[in-house]
Amino acid sequence: MSVRSLEPPGLTIAELEANYPLYCKALRLLIQEGTTIAKVRRTVCWQRLSTLHHCLPGQYRDPDYLYTLLARQVLRQ
C-alpha cells in the first residue's frame, strides 16, 4: 500500500514558508467564523501548517498549538 502526499506535486518548502502568514490568517478567520476544530483540520491551510511543522518542527509550531493560541486571542477580542 502506497502513501499519497497531501501536498500537490511541485510545492516546495520554500513556497510553504513564504505563505505561512497567509495560512495563519486563514486559520484565524476560520476560528473567528466559529468553525469547529474537526472542520478546520480538513482545510488546506491546516494541511500546509502540518507539513511545515513536520518538515521544520524547530521553526513552525504544531497546528493544534496554533489553533489554541489563536482561539484564545479571538476570545479575548
PAFIDREN-542503 format. One line per field, with one value per residue: x, y, z of N, C-alpha, C in turn; residue number from 0. Coordinates in steps of 0.02 Angstrom, whole numbers. Each point is the difference from the previous one (the first is absolute). Layout:
n_px: (X_...)
n_py: (Y_...)
n_pz: (Z_...)
ca_px: (X_...)
ca_py: (Y_...)
ca_pz: (Z_...)
c_px: (X_...)
c_py: (Y_...)
c_pz: (Z_...)
pos: (NUM_...)
# end
This chain:
n_px: (42_-12_40_-56_35_-8_62_-20_15_63_-38_40_47_40_-41_3_65_2_-42_45_14_-6_35_40_-2_5_46_25_-9_24_45_10_-4_37_44_-27_36_-52_-37_30_0_-55_26_9_-22_-43_-12_-1_-37_-36_2_-9_-46_-24_8_-26_-1_63_-27_-39_-47_-20_-38_0_64_11_-39_31_60_-17_-26_52_40_-34_2_63_-7)
n_py: (-59_45_46_33_46_38_15_50_-39_12_-9_51_-19_26_-30_-55_8_15_-51_-11_65_-18_-54_39_44_-49_-25_61_9_-61_17_59_-40_-28_-11_-59_-24_-40_54_34_-58_12_57_35_54_-42_-26_61_21_-54_12_65_-15_-43_44_51_-51_14_10_-52_29_-46_-16_-54_11_10_-52_-30_20_-13_-57_-2_18_-42_-44_23_-2)
n_pz: (0_-46_24_-10_-31_54_-15_-40_-52_16_53_5_43_-45_-43_37_8_-64_1_45_-8_-62_13_35_-49_-44_40_7_-65_-8_44_-30_-52_48_-48_2_50_2_-12_48_32_-33_22_-54_33_28_-57_-25_52_-9_-64_10_44_-42_-49_34_43_-11_-60_-9_34_42_-52_38_9_-66_-10_50_-23_-63_22_40_-51_-38_50_5_-66)
ca_px: (-42_41_-25_-2_14_-56_16_6_69_31_-4_62_0_10_-65_-40_26_-18_-72_-16_-45_-66_-31_-19_-57_-57_-18_-32_-66_-42_-15_-47_-64_-28_9_22_67_-5_-5_63_52_-8_13_66_47_21_46_63_33_24_59_55_20_30_66_43_-33_34_-19_-72_-38_-54_-63_-44_23_-19_-73_-14_22_-42_-66_4_2_-65_-46_16_-20)
ca_py: (59_60_58_58_63_45_61_-10_-6_62_50_-5_26_72_29_-5_49_66_10_-14_49_-10_-59_20_45_-42_-36_49_14_-58_1_55_-21_-51_-65_-50_-25_-57_27_36_-50_-24_55_4_37_-46_-49_34_13_-66_-17_42_-24_-66_7_46_8_51_67_7_-35_-47_36_-4_52_64_6_18_69_46_-2_41_70_18_6_61_60)
ca_pz: (0_-4_35_-44_31_5_-37_-72_-23_-20_53_38_68_-5_-17_61_48_-24_10_69_29_-31_32_68_-7_-17_61_44_-28_14_72_10_-27_44_-30_49_-10_-46_-68_-13_-15_-69_-46_-32_43_53_-30_-14_64_23_-40_25_67_-8_-33_37_66_40_-22_-7_53_-18_-12_59_45_-30_6_69_10_-37_29_60_-21_-27_57_37_-37)
c_px: (44_-34_3_16_-63_11_5_73_27_-3_61_-8_8_-66_-47_21_-20_-73_-22_-47_-72_-37_-23_-60_-63_-24_-37_-71_-48_-22_-51_-70_-34_4_27_70_0_-2_64_55_-5_15_71_50_25_51_68_38_28_63_60_25_36_71_49_-29_33_-21_-76_-36_-52_-64_-49_19_-19_-75_-18_19_-46_-71_-2_-1_-68_-50_11_-27_-72)
c_py: (62_58_59_63_44_63_-15_-6_68_55_-9_27_76_35_-2_52_71_16_-13_52_-6_-58_17_47_-39_-38_47_15_-58_-1_55_-17_-53_-70_-49_-25_-59_24_36_-49_-28_54_-3_35_-45_-50_32_17_-65_-21_39_-25_-67_6_42_13_52_70_11_-43_-47_40_-2_55_69_13_24_73_49_2_42_74_24_9_63_62_15)
c_pz: (0_36_-47_41_1_-41_-75_-20_-21_52_45_71_-2_-17_61_50_-21_14_72_31_-28_32_71_-2_-16_61_48_-24_13_73_14_-25_42_-28_51_-18_-50_-73_-20_-20_-72_-52_-28_46_56_-27_-14_64_30_-36_23_68_-5_-29_39_70_45_-17_0_51_-30_-11_58_50_-27_7_71_14_-34_29_64_-18_-25_57_40_-34_6)
pos: (0_1_2_3_4_5_6_7_8_9_10_11_12_13_14_15_16_17_18_19_20_21_22_23_24_25_26_27_28_29_30_31_32_33_34_35_36_37_38_39_40_41_42_43_44_45_46_47_48_49_50_51_52_53_54_55_56_57_58_59_60_61_62_63_64_65_66_67_68_69_70_71_72_73_74_75_76)
# end
